[in-house]
């Protein structure tokens, strides 16, 4: 891929696999935030939803 997508938190360019999938989760190496691939053309990244939020409540 072109590697032009940037982290919405710190503007770094996280590593994206050669075969990205919409909904795939990855971590920004610079700030450590968990990201989700929201769209593939162009690749759009967003913060991943907090999976542990509201568990057991």
MOPAC internal coordinates of N, CA, C and O (Angstrom, degrees):
PM7 1SCF
backbone

  N    0.0000 0     0.00 0     0.00 0    0    0    0
  C    1.4630 1     0.00 0     0.00 0    1    0    0
  C    1.5260 1   109.58 1     0.00 0    2    1    0
  O    1.2310 1   120.76 1    -5.40 1    3    2    1
  N    1.3175 1   116.14 1   174.60 1    3    2    1
  C    1.4526 1   119.54 1  -172.47 1    5    3    2
  C    1.5316 1   114.26 1   -82.03 1    6    5    3
  O    1.2310 1   119.56 1   165.96 1    7    6    5
  N    1.3342 1   118.45 1   -14.04 1    7    6    5
  C    1.4509 1   120.72 1   177.05 1    9    7    6
  C    1.5229 1   114.39 1    69.02 1   10    9    7
  O    1.2310 1   120.13 1  -160.13 1   11   10    9
  N    1.3293 1   117.35 1    19.87 1   11   10    9
  C    1.4598 1   120.04 1  -176.42 1   13   11   10
  C    1.5260 1   113.21 1   -89.21 1   14   13   11
  O    1.2310 1   119.97 1   172.98 1   15   14   13
  N    1.3135 1   117.67 1    -7.02 1   15   14   13
  C    1.4566 1   119.52 1  -179.37 1   17   15   14
  C    1.5225 1   109.44 1   -75.94 1   18   17   15
  O    1.2310 1   120.66 1   -36.95 1   19   18   17
  N    1.3253 1   116.34 1   143.05 1   19   18   17
  C    1.4583 1   120.35 1  -177.75 1   21   19   18
  C    1.5202 1   110.84 1  -123.95 1   22   21   19
  O    1.2310 1   121.27 1   -24.70 1   23   22   21
  N    1.3130 1   115.18 1   155.30 1   23   22   21
  C    1.4560 1   122.32 1   176.87 1   25   23   22
  C    1.5286 1   108.80 1   -65.38 1   26   25   23
  O    1.2310 1   119.74 1   -50.88 1   27   26   25
  N    1.3408 1   118.11 1   129.12 1   27   26   25
  C    1.4612 1   120.36 1   179.99 1   29   27   26
  C    1.5220 1   112.84 1   -70.48 1   30   29   27
  O    1.2310 1   119.84 1   168.28 1   31   30   29
  N    1.3310 1   117.91 1   -11.72 1   31   30   29
  C    1.4602 1   121.22 1  -178.80 1   33   31   30
  C    1.5254 1   111.48 1   -93.20 1   34   33   31
  O    1.2310 1   120.53 1   132.03 1   35   34   33
  N    1.3425 1   116.59 1   -47.97 1   35   34   33
  C    1.4732 1   118.60 1  -173.06 1   37   35   34
  C    1.5248 1   114.10 1  -121.99 1   38   37   35
  O    1.2310 1   119.47 1  -178.76 1   39   38   37
  N    1.3241 1   118.61 1     1.24 1   39   38   37
  C    1.4688 1   123.77 1   178.79 1   41   39   38
  C    1.5278 1   114.75 1    66.97 1   42   41   39
  O    1.2310 1   119.92 1  -166.51 1   43   42   41
  N    1.3397 1   117.75 1    13.49 1   43   42   41
  C    1.4656 1   119.85 1   173.80 1   45   43   42
  C    1.5235 1   108.30 1   -76.17 1   46   45   43
  O    1.2310 1   120.31 1   -12.61 1   47   46   45
  N    1.3166 1   117.01 1   167.39 1   47   46   45
  C    1.4654 1   121.58 1   177.12 1   49   47   46
  C    1.5210 1   109.11 1  -105.33 1   50   49   47
  O    1.2310 1   120.01 1   -82.52 1   51   50   49
  N    1.3383 1   117.59 1    97.48 1   51   50   49
  C    1.4689 1   119.25 1  -179.35 1   53   51   50
  C    1.5265 1   111.70 1   -68.92 1   54   53   51
  O    1.2310 1   121.05 1   -24.99 1   55   54   53
  N    1.3358 1   115.61 1   155.01 1   55   54   53
  C    1.4570 1   121.49 1   176.89 1   57   55   54
  C    1.5188 1   109.22 1   -70.33 1   58   57   55
  O    1.2310 1   120.49 1   -52.96 1   59   58   57
  N    1.3095 1   116.66 1   127.04 1   59   58   57
  C    1.4568 1   122.03 1   177.55 1   61   59   58
  C    1.5196 1   107.00 1  -117.81 1   62   61   59
  O    1.2310 1   120.78 1   -43.17 1   63   62   61
  N    1.3187 1   116.11 1   136.83 1   63   62   61
  C    1.4623 1   120.29 1  -177.62 1   65   63   62
  C    1.5238 1   111.14 1   -60.97 1   66   65   63
  O    1.2310 1   120.83 1   -17.97 1   67   66   65
  N    1.3169 1   116.02 1   162.03 1   67   66   65
  C    1.4631 1   120.94 1   179.52 1   69   67   66
  C    1.5248 1   111.69 1   -69.52 1   70   69   67
  O    1.2310 1   120.53 1   162.73 1   71   70   69
  N    1.3278 1   116.59 1   -17.27 1   71   70   69
  C    1.4596 1   121.31 1  -178.59 1   73   71   70
  C    1.5336 1   109.04 1  -129.55 1   74   73   71
  O    1.2310 1   120.56 1  -111.47 1   75   74   73
  N    1.3467 1   116.53 1    68.53 1   75   74   73
  C    1.4681 1   119.12 1  -175.64 1   77   75   74
  C    1.5227 1   112.32 1   -68.28 1   78   77   75
  O    1.2310 1   121.04 1   -28.05 1   79   78   77
  N    1.3290 1   115.61 1   151.95 1   79   78   77
  C    1.4593 1   122.31 1  -179.45 1   81   79   78
  C    1.5208 1   107.17 1  -126.73 1   82   81   79
  O    1.2310 1   120.50 1   -44.62 1   83   82   81
  N    1.3352 1   116.65 1   135.38 1   83   82   81
  C    1.4551 1   119.82 1   176.87 1   85   83   82
  C    1.5247 1   109.13 1   -58.53 1   86   85   83
  O    1.2310 1   120.16 1   -47.18 1   87   86   85
  N    1.3313 1   117.30 1   132.82 1   87   86   85
  C    1.4490 1   121.61 1  -177.50 1   89   87   86
  C    1.5209 1   113.78 1    92.44 1   90   89   87
  O    1.2310 1   120.54 1   172.33 1   91   90   89
  N    1.3372 1   116.57 1    -7.67 1   91   90   89
  C    1.4688 1   121.08 1   178.83 1   93   91   90
  C    1.5273 1   109.85 1   -65.19 1   94   93   91
  O    1.2310 1   121.01 1   -38.65 1   95   94   93
  N    1.3268 1   115.68 1   141.35 1   95   94   93
  C    1.4566 1   121.02 1   178.60 1   97   95   94
  C    1.5237 1   109.53 1  -102.26 1   98   97   95
  O    1.2310 1   120.74 1   -37.21 1   99   98   97
  N    1.3247 1   116.19 1   142.79 1   99   98   97
  C    1.4470 1   121.64 1   174.75 1  101   99   98
  C    1.5116 1   108.07 1  -147.62 1  102  101   99
  O    1.2310 1   120.96 1   -12.63 1  103  102  101
  N    1.3315 1   115.76 1   167.37 1  103  102  101
  C    1.4529 1   119.85 1  -178.43 1  105  103  102
  C    1.5145 1   109.84 1  -115.60 1  106  105  103
  O    1.2310 1   120.76 1   -43.49 1  107  106  105
  N    1.3182 1   116.16 1   136.51 1  107  106  105
  C    1.4643 1   120.46 1   174.82 1  109  107  106
  C    1.5254 1   107.77 1   -73.51 1  110  109  107
  O    1.2310 1   120.75 1   -55.55 1  111  110  109
  N    1.3372 1   116.18 1   124.45 1  111  110  109
  C    1.4550 1   120.24 1  -178.69 1  113  111  110
  C    1.5256 1   111.16 1   -68.88 1  114  113  111
  O    1.2310 1   119.76 1   154.11 1  115  114  113
  N    1.3233 1   118.07 1   -25.89 1  115  114  113
  C    1.4639 1   121.07 1  -175.76 1  117  115  114
  C    1.5293 1   112.93 1   -79.39 1  118  117  115
  O    1.2310 1   119.89 1   130.70 1  119  118  117
  N    1.3430 1   117.82 1   -49.30 1  119  118  117
  C    1.4668 1   119.40 1  -174.97 1  121  119  118
  C    1.5279 1   113.17 1  -111.26 1  122  121  119
  O    1.2310 1   119.81 1   170.88 1  123  122  121
  N    1.3534 1   117.97 1    -9.12 1  123  122  121
  C    1.4554 1   121.04 1   174.36 1  125  123  122
  C    1.5207 1   115.08 1    82.37 1  126  125  123
  O    1.2310 1   119.83 1  -177.63 1  127  126  125
  N    1.3420 1   117.92 1     2.37 1  127  126  125
  C    1.4525 1   119.74 1  -179.54 1  129  127  126
  C    1.5295 1   109.71 1   -74.17 1  130  129  127
  O    1.2310 1   120.49 1   -33.06 1  131  130  129
  N    1.3388 1   116.67 1   146.94 1  131  130  129
  C    1.4564 1   120.57 1   177.57 1  133  131  130
  C    1.5262 1   108.34 1   -85.29 1  134  133  131
  O    1.2310 1   121.03 1   -50.57 1  135  134  133
  N    1.3232 1   115.63 1   129.43 1  135  134  133
  C    1.4595 1   121.77 1  -176.78 1  137  135  134
  C    1.5212 1   110.44 1  -114.66 1  138  137  135
  O    1.2310 1   121.31 1   -23.96 1  139  138  137
  N    1.3190 1   115.10 1   156.04 1  139  138  137
  C    1.4583 1   121.80 1   176.61 1  141  139  138
  C    1.5187 1   108.04 1  -125.65 1  142  141  139
  O    1.2310 1   120.58 1   -40.81 1  143  142  141
  N    1.3439 1   116.49 1   139.19 1  143  142  141
  C    1.4616 1   120.41 1   174.67 1  145  143  142
  C    1.5289 1   106.95 1   -79.26 1  146  145  143
  O    1.2310 1   120.82 1   -66.00 1  147  146  145
  N    1.3354 1   116.04 1   114.00 1  147  146  145
  C    1.4608 1   121.51 1  -176.30 1  149  147  146
  C    1.5242 1   112.06 1   -89.61 1  150  149  147
  O    1.2310 1   120.16 1   149.52 1  151  150  149
  N    1.3254 1   117.29 1   -30.48 1  151  150  149
  C    1.4624 1   121.91 1  -179.39 1  153  151  150
  C    1.5210 1   107.89 1  -151.59 1  154  153  151
  O    1.2310 1   120.66 1   -22.59 1  155  154  153
  N    1.3293 1   116.34 1   157.41 1  155  154  153
  C    1.4643 1   120.51 1  -175.72 1  157  155  154
  C    1.5185 1   114.28 1  -106.31 1  158  157  155
  O    1.2310 1   118.95 1   158.99 1  159  158  157
  N    1.3146 1   119.60 1   -21.01 1  159  158  157
  C    1.4638 1   120.53 1  -174.53 1  161  159  158
  C    1.5169 1   111.43 1  -137.72 1  162  161  159
  O    1.2310 1   119.00 1   -90.87 1  163  162  161
  N    1.3281 1   119.51 1    89.13 1  163  162  161
  C    1.4769 1   125.13 1     0.71 1  165  163  162
  C    1.5253 1   110.35 1   -80.36 1  166  165  163
  O    1.2310 1   120.81 1   -14.70 1  167  166  165
  N    1.3361 1   116.05 1   165.30 1  167  166  165
  C    1.4664 1   119.35 1   178.57 1  169  167  166
  C    1.5172 1   108.92 1   -64.86 1  170  169  167
  O    1.2310 1   121.47 1   -55.75 1  171  170  169
  N    1.3178 1   114.80 1   124.25 1  171  170  169
  C    1.4599 1   121.57 1   179.99 1  173  171  170
  C    1.5167 1   108.26 1  -121.05 1  174  173  171
  O    1.2310 1   121.04 1   -51.94 1  175  174  173
  N    1.3301 1   115.62 1   128.06 1  175  174  173
  C    1.4551 1   120.74 1  -179.12 1  177  175  174
  C    1.5181 1   110.61 1  -108.04 1  178  177  175
  O    1.2310 1   120.96 1   -33.98 1  179  178  177
  N    1.3275 1   115.77 1   146.02 1  179  178  177
  C    1.4545 1   121.71 1   174.30 1  181  179  178
  C    1.5145 1   108.55 1  -141.18 1  182  181  179
  O    1.2310 1   120.69 1   -14.62 1  183  182  181
  N    1.3270 1   116.28 1   165.38 1  183  182  181
  C    1.4565 1   119.22 1   176.73 1  185  183  182
  C    1.5178 1   108.90 1   -66.71 1  186  185  183
  O    1.2310 1   120.70 1   -45.62 1  187  186  185
  N    1.3214 1   116.26 1   134.38 1  187  186  185
  C    1.4568 1   120.70 1   178.31 1  189  187  186
  C    1.5231 1   109.05 1   -69.78 1  190  189  187
  O    1.2310 1   120.21 1   -35.22 1  191  190  189
  N    1.3296 1   117.20 1   144.78 1  191  190  189
  C    1.4717 1   119.46 1   176.79 1  193  191  190
  C    1.5166 1   110.50 1   -64.10 1  194  193  191
  O    1.2310 1   120.60 1   -29.69 1  195  194  193
  N    1.3222 1   116.45 1   150.31 1  195  194  193
  C    1.4632 1   122.21 1   179.86 1  197  195  194
  C    1.5220 1   109.69 1   -73.76 1  198  197  195
  O    1.2310 1   119.82 1   -74.98 1  199  198  197
  N    1.3230 1   117.94 1   105.02 1  199  198  197
  C    1.4679 1   121.34 1  -175.98 1  201  199  198
  C    1.5160 1   112.37 1   -65.43 1  202  201  199
  O    1.2310 1   119.97 1   147.60 1  203  202  201
  N    1.3385 1   117.66 1   -32.40 1  203  202  201
  C    1.4597 1   118.92 1  -175.52 1  205  203  202
  C    1.5235 1   113.33 1   -84.09 1  206  205  203
  O    1.2310 1   120.30 1   175.19 1  207  206  205
  N    1.3068 1   117.03 1    -4.81 1  207  206  205
  C    1.4594 1   121.40 1  -178.53 1  209  207  206
  C    1.5246 1   111.31 1   -65.50 1  210  209  207
  O    1.2310 1   120.37 1   -44.91 1  211  210  209
  N    1.3281 1   116.90 1   135.09 1  211  210  209
  C    1.4634 1   124.16 1   176.05 1  213  211  210
  C    1.5247 1   114.93 1    67.06 1  214  213  211
  O    1.2310 1   119.26 1  -165.40 1  215  214  213
  N    1.3109 1   119.02 1    14.60 1  215  214  213
  C    1.4727 1   120.02 1   177.40 1  217  215  214
  C    1.5120 1   109.59 1   -72.13 1  218  217  215
  O    1.2310 1   120.46 1   -49.41 1  219  218  217
  N    1.3093 1   116.73 1   130.59 1  219  218  217
  C    1.4494 1   122.44 1   174.76 1  221  219  218
  C    1.5195 1   114.76 1    71.68 1  222  221  219
  O    1.2310 1   120.20 1  -161.29 1  223  222  221
  N    1.3117 1   117.22 1    18.71 1  223  222  221
  C    1.4656 1   119.84 1   179.48 1  225  223  222
  C    1.4992 1   111.71 1  -110.00 1  226  225  223
  O    1.2310 1   120.10 1   180.00 1  227  226  225

